[in-house]
Amino acid sequence: MDGNRRYAKKLSVKTSDGHSKGFDKLSETLKWCLDLGIPEVTVYAFSIENFKRSDEEVNALMDLARDKFQRLLDAMDQINDWGVRIHVAGRMSLLPLDLCKMVSQAMLATRHNNKLRLNIAYAYTGRDEISRAASQIADGVNHEDITTYDINEELVSQALDLGPPELLIRTSGEVRLSDFMLWQTANTVLYFSDALWPEFTVWNLLLAIIHFQRYAPPPLPQKDNNGNQDEFLQKLEEKRLQQLKNYIECSS
């Protein structure tokens, strides 16, 4: 979701107004994806690197996230009717505790929905995601849940926050990945759009899909996990689920 600040500058409005328009565009885009039958959407909402921006802008973005997640929680009946599952990927410990609680509530309330999965990369970078997965795998070895012989590309992929996308769309004319899903995009079709994110239209989305249909590679064969790997991944999922519950309890 790139181009919010340039959109604000273009219209001579506050940067926070540009970010707000960007969040509104996300809601609109999700409706298009639901109509098109797209089962999973991942958006890069806030990089760990964004914490280096001015305190004023970072605080405004945190306030905006609070407002949007509160709206999600208030509209939870509608979201569940749509079958949308919300998953936030990133280093949540960097976020304010009250925001962690809202995020956790949204994830827990929607985790059984299966029509569309919305992944929101927040306080995220691809390198941090890989390093956290490596640390979790190392812990698994130390606790004898897995051995070094169980570690392979498939295990690393499944230990990450996010799965591999088929299509990656980068808006605003930028032609780099900006530390987004670095491991997962090895076989992803890339599409670069000149449209600023708040100005992204359904026609831009359809052009990206046509581009994907033209260049999509054949699917890669999937390898089955062994018992150790399955048990480790199950424990990892349970640990992440418990962390969400802890955020809610700690902020109560």
Phi, psi and omega in degrees: 000071188255141176117006182296317182290321178293326175297316179296318179295321179300322182264002180057045177240172181295149178303321180298328177293323177295318178295322178297318177297325178296319177293322177298321179295325177300314179300317180295318181294323178298323178295320176298316182296321176298316180296327182274355180076024178283123189276343184210133180227133177238131180237142178265098188267325185202119179274151171304326179296337180293342176295345179279353177288176183299151178303323181298315181289318180297315179297322178295321179292322177295318178296320179296318178297319177302313181299315183290320179290327176295321177296320177299316181294322179292332182256025188298325178299317179293318180297319178292325175297322178286343181077029182270127174259128181259127178227122178257125182249134178148185180270088186296337180297344178278349184268156174302146186298322181294326177289322176302321179296314179299314179300314181297319179298317180295319181292317181291323183289340185243006192291346178262358178286149187217015178276317177216131177258120177257111176264125179247111178278110187224132191053053191229145157217156179297321181293320178294321178300315180295317181294323178292320177296319179297319179295319179293322177293319177299320176298322178298321177292316181298326180269006177062027172284326177223165174249170178298336179287342179277347185278120176212181183300321182295320180295315178301315180302319183281343177274349179286164178292326190234146176274172183287130176276150174279325183224133174242124180252124176247122183266175172073015175083000177284145184234042175223164183274341177053045175062040181245119175050052186295321180288318192282342189266019182301325182238024183273140172284128181258138178225126182248125182247140178283346183294134170294145187306315180296343180258005180295133183242170177298331178292322174299319179296316181295322176297321178295320179293319177298318177301317178297315181299331181282323189247003184299130177281163175295149180296145179279146177294143180262136178261141179283145175281157170270178185299318179299315181296315179299317181294319178298314181294325176296317178295323179296318178295318179295322178295318179293321178296318179294325179297321177298316179296324179295320179299321180292317181291321182293331183261005180281000000 
